[in-house]
Amino acid sequence: GTRQHHNAARRALAILRTPHEHTATMLRSILVAAALASAHAKVYLKEDFSGDWEKRWVVSDWKKDSGEAGTWGVSAGEFYGDAEADKGLKTMDDARFYAISAAFDEFSNEDKPLVVQFSVKHEQNIDCGGAYIKLFPKGVDQAKLHGGEDEDAYNVMFGPDICGYTKRTHVILNYKGKNHLLKNDVRCESDQLTHVYTLILRPDRTFEVLIDGKEERKGAIVDEFDILPPKQIEDPDVSKPEDWVDEKMMDDPEDKKPDGYDDIPKEIADPEAKKPDDWDDEDDGEWEPPMIPNPEYKGPWKPKRIENPAYKGPWEHPMIDNPEFTDDESIGKYKSFGVAGFEIWQVKAGTIFDNVLISDDPAEAEALRKATWEATKDKEKEMFDKAEEEKRKKEDEEREAAGEDEEDEEDEEGGEEEESKDEL
């Protein structure tokens, strides 16, 4: 923990050396807040992928034999807020499987919060691939960490997953050997900039998902996940009464169709139409005026609707306590956490992970987010926008050049045709 705190301080102080006095003042306040938070928080993993990070992380042998394993690198990417501080773990090869993990001191979240946070930058404008983290119990074989049908069992999986139009932030909890997803998806960011994902599991069986420090989902685990059977079910011994009237409106029995209603035609001859002067009945046939909608026609007759005096309202199925429901206070609580890893598949590589944190205090996550992402995000956006503008200019110049080349070719072809005519 001490090394990581020193690294965070080193990176923040590097930003303090900028000429912007207000930025320096802000970061000094952040460092003080971070120091206060760290005095009470327990940090199990804090990783910025600086220094000898390769000694702290184990790359799995999964898929290496088949040549499907991707390689990892460390990079700040093509655009960033700070060239050194923004360096993170990057996926390097397209259409590959990735598995890498780091171990930490074993702990349980049975009586304290679990806080997971990390940043993700899909610099490659990802089309299909995961960027989530998995938390495993102690003892998982890191050298053989793997996914697939026989994947290593994890306690929690959290983070963004994008494929085509599906863009969601996964929160998956393992309960008695089965993985349970959220009932309703949480959105994720899909642009090319860095974003921070935070998950908080609390001992009272509530959870919270934040993206860039803003709440995206908050609730009770038993309500938001289909982990337990429902507390109540429809009474199977009760059915809707046959004489139950649930139609609020009805046809007026006293309303009668007017005499001759069905004799009104849908169309009539246009009374304003005149036979053309040059019309010849012998050559053109008998002239008939064009047809127009009949203003008197009102469509098929329907009786008036009135309130149904027998209406009883919508029938509600009586509910009873579910005999199969048994509450379990252990949901979302795990006896052992000891390894965190990224085990993913990506079609287009280039994602950068950074500032991984596993702690028991949400304040620690907030302090780290402010000291890192919030301190550099604006400069990253400026650099990205500048690169995009230069890219657009280059594409415009190439299109103009291509158009000029086509015009030159057409002129040359025209000149050759003229020469051929002259020779003839």
Residue pairs with C-beta under 8 A, 6 or more apart in sequence:
1 43
1 46
4 43
4 46
4 47
4 48
5 38
5 43
5 46
7 46
7 48
7 50
7 51
8 34
8 46
8 48
8 368
8 371
8 372
9 31
11 48
11 50
11 82
11 84
11 85
11 371
11 372
12 27
12 30
12 31
12 371
12 372
12 375
13 31
14 82
14 84
14 85
15 23
15 27
15 82
15 85
15 375
15 376
16 23
16 24
16 27
16 28
18 24
23 375
26 375
27 371
27 375
30 367
30 370
30 371
30 375
31 371
33 367
33 370
34 364
34 367
34 368
34 370
34 371
37 361
37 363
37 364
37 366
37 367
38 364
38 367
40 361
41 359
41 360
41 361
41 363
41 364
42 107
42 112
42 359
42 360
42 361
43 357
43 358
43 359
43 364
44 104
44 105
44 107
44 337
44 358
44 359
44 360
45 102
45 104
45 340
45 356
45 357
45 358
46 356
46 357
46 358
46 359
46 368
47 53
47 56
47 57
47 102
47 355
47 356
47 357
48 85
48 87
48 88
48 354
48 355
48 372
49 74
49 87
49 88
49 89
49 353
49 354
50 87
53 74
53 89
56 102
57 89
57 100
57 101
57 102
58 100
58 101
58 102
58 103
58 142
58 143
58 145
59 72
59 99
59 100
60 69
60 99
60 100
60 101
60 142
60 143
60 144
60 145
60 146
60 341
60 343
61 69
61 143
61 144
62 69
62 97
62 99
62 144
62 145
62 146
62 147
62 343
63 69
63 96
63 97
63 99
63 146
68 96
68 97
69 96
69 97
69 98
69 99
70 91
70 92
70 93
70 96
70 97
70 98
70 346
70 349
71 92
71 93
71 96
72 89
72 90
72 91
72 92
72 98
72 100
73 89
73 90
73 92
74 87
74 88
74 89
74 90
75 87
75 88
75 90
75 352
76 82
76 83
76 84
76 86
76 87
76 88
76 352
77 86
77 90
77 121
77 123
77 350
77 352
78 123
78 387
79 123
79 380
79 383
79 384
79 387
80 86
80 376
80 379
80 380
80 383
81 375
81 376
81 377
81 378
81 379
81 380
81 383
82 375
82 376
82 379
85 372
85 375
85 376
86 194
86 354
86 376
86 380
87 354
88 119
88 121
88 352
88 353
88 354
88 355
89 100
89 342
89 352
89 353
89 354
90 349
90 350
90 351
90 352
90 353
91 98
91 344
91 346
91 349
91 350
91 351
92 349
92 350
93 349
94 346
94 347
94 348
94 349
95 346
95 347
96 345
96 346
96 349
97 147
97 344
97 345
98 342
98 343
98 344
98 345
98 346
99 145
99 146
99 147
99 341
99 342
99 343
99 344
100 145
100 341
100 342
100 343
101 136
101 140
101 142
101 145
101 339
101 340
101 341
101 342
101 343
102 339
102 340
102 341
102 356
103 138
103 142
103 338
103 339
104 337
104 338
104 339
104 340
104 358
105 338
106 138
106 336
106 337
106 338
107 336
107 337
107 338
107 360
108 333
108 334
108 335
108 336
108 337
109 201
109 203
109 332
109 333
109 334
109 337
109 360
110 203
110 330
110 333
110 334
110 335
111 203
112 203
112 360
113 200
113 201
113 202
113 203
113 360
113 361
113 362
114 156
114 199
114 200
114 201
114 337
114 358
114 360
115 198
115 199
115 200
115 357
115 358
115 359
115 360
115 361
115 362
115 364
115 365
116 133
116 135
116 156
116 158
116 198
116 199
116 340
116 357
116 358
117 196
117 197
117 198
117 199
117 355
117 356
117 357
117 359
117 365
117 368
117 369
118 133
118 159
118 196
118 197
118 353
118 354
118 355
118 356
118 357
119 194
119 195
119 196
119 197
119 353
119 354
119 355
119 372
119 373
120 131
120 159
120 160
120 189
120 194
120 195
120 197
120 351
120 352
120 353
121 192
121 193
121 194
121 195
121 351
121 352
121 354
122 131
122 162
122 190
122 191
122 192
122 350
122 351
123 192
123 350
123 351
123 352
124 192
124 348
124 349
124 350
124 351
125 192
125 348
126 162
126 190
126 346
126 347
126 348
126 350
126 351
127 162
127 163
127 164
127 347
127 348
128 162
128 163
128 164
128 346
128 347
128 348
129 161
129 162
129 163
129 344
129 345
129 346
129 347
129 348
129 349
129 351
130 159
130 160
130 161
130 162
130 170
130 344
130 345
130 346
131 159
131 160
131 161
131 162
131 342
131 344
131 351
131 353
132 157
132 158
132 159
132 160
132 161
132 170
132 342
132 344
133 157
133 158
133 159
133 340
133 341
133 342
133 356
134 154
134 156
134 157
134 340
134 341
134 342
134 343
135 154
135 155
135 156
135 157
135 158
135 337
135 339
135 340
135 358
136 145
136 152
136 153
136 154
136 155
136 337
136 338
136 339
136 340
136 341
137 153
137 155
137 334
137 335
137 336
137 337
137 338
137 339
138 336
138 337
138 338
138 339
139 336
139 338
140 152
140 338
140 339
141 152
142 339
142 341
145 152
145 339
145 341
145 343
146 152
146 343
147 343
147 344
147 345
151 343
152 343
153 174
153 177
154 174
155 173
155 174
155 334
155 336
155 337
156 171
156 172
156 173
156 174
156 199
156 201
156 334
157 170
157 171
157 172
157 179
158 169
158 170
158 171
158 172
158 197
158 199
159 169
159 170
159 197
160 167
160 168
160 169
160 170
160 188
160 189
160 195
160 197
161 167
161 168
161 169
161 170
161 188
162 188
162 190
167 187
167 188
167 190
168 185
168 186
168 187
168 188
169 185
169 186
169 187
169 188
169 197
169 209
169 211
169 216
170 181
170 182
171 181
171 182
171 186
171 199
171 207
171 209
171 217
172 179
172 180
172 181
172 182
173 179
173 180
173 221
173 225
173 227
173 331
173 332
174 180
175 227
175 331
180 225
180 226
180 227
181 225
182 217
182 224
182 225
183 224
183 225
183 226
184 224
186 209
186 216
186 217
187 211
187 216
188 197
188 211
189 195
189 211
189 212
192 384
193 377
193 380
193 381
193 384
194 352
194 354
194 373
194 376
194 377
194 380
195 211
195 212
196 210
196 211
196 212
196 213
196 355
196 369
196 373
197 209
197 210
197 211
198 208
198 209
198 210
198 211
198 213
198 362
198 365
198 369
199 207
199 208
199 209
199 210
200 207
200 208
200 210
200 362
200 365
201 207
201 221
201 332
201 333
202 208
203 333
205 220
205 221
205 222
205 329
205 331
205 332
205 333
206 218
206 219
206 220
206 221
207 217
207 218
207 219
207 221
207 224
207 332
208 215
208 217
208 218
209 215
209 216
209 217
209 218
210 216
212 369
212 373
213 366
213 369
213 374
217 224
221 227
221 331
221 332
222 228
222 327
222 331
227 331
228 325
228 326
228 327
228 328
228 331
229 322
229 324
229 325
230 322
230 325
231 321
231 322
231 325
232 319
232 320
232 321
232 322
232 325
233 319
233 320
233 322
234 317
234 318
234 319
234 320
235 317
235 318
235 319
235 320
238 317
238 318
240 315
240 317
241 315
244 312
244 315
245 308
245 310
245 311
245 312
246 311
246 312
246 313
246 314
246 315
247 308
247 311
248 307
248 308
248 311
249 305
249 306
249 307
249 308
250 305
250 306
250 307
250 308
251 302
251 303
251 304
251 305
251 306
252 303
252 304
252 305
252 306
253 303
255 303
255 304
257 301
257 303
258 301
261 301
262 301
264 294
264 296
264 297
264 298
265 294
265 297
266 293
266 294
266 297
267 291
267 292
267 293
267 294
267 297
268 291
268 292
268 294
269 288
269 289
269 290
269 291
269 292
270 289
270 290
270 291
270 292
271 289
273 289
273 290
275 287
275 289
276 287
279 287
281 287
337 358
340 356
340 358
342 353
354 372
355 368
355 369
355 372
355 373
357 364
357 365
357 368
359 365
